[in-house]
């Protein structure tokens, strides 16, 4: 997904939720049983932290612009 913070001040909640949902779909493949079992404990912890940050993004910020500025960074090992 890269650095998405450059999009600007024209973000609304529907757009942000779409971006968040895409990020969740991209990371869900790592929670499949076989793939998840192959992860190190550190990777599992990073994945849990990232998922929680994505899920709570809308409730943690007052505006979509603020949420976008604080969009979670996925773990470096995720492709």
Beta strands, then each sheet from edge to edge (+ up, - down):
end
